[in-house]
Amino acid sequence: MDVEGKDPLSIAMDMTNADIVTLLRLAKMREAEVAQGQAGDETYLDIFRDFSLMASDNPEMLTRRDLKLTTL
């Protein structure tokens, strides 16, 4: 939690960062599966692996453009 009492998922949602929201939700799902004694799905690992490779090989894809609207 941050000083405003927001968790990482809430912060990512407020910042409209879809990639991070997806990764955090997947991590939460994985934690629930492990807590229930389930081995989990290979899809989960594939998604994290693909995202990690993309971030490593093409870090410019993670750069978010400024969404502030300006007028001339």
PyMOL commands that set and color helices and strands:
alter all, ss='L'
color gray80, all
select helices_A, chain A and resi 8-14+18-35+42-57+59-62
alter helices_A, ss='H'
color red, helices_A
deselect
rebuild
show_as cartoon
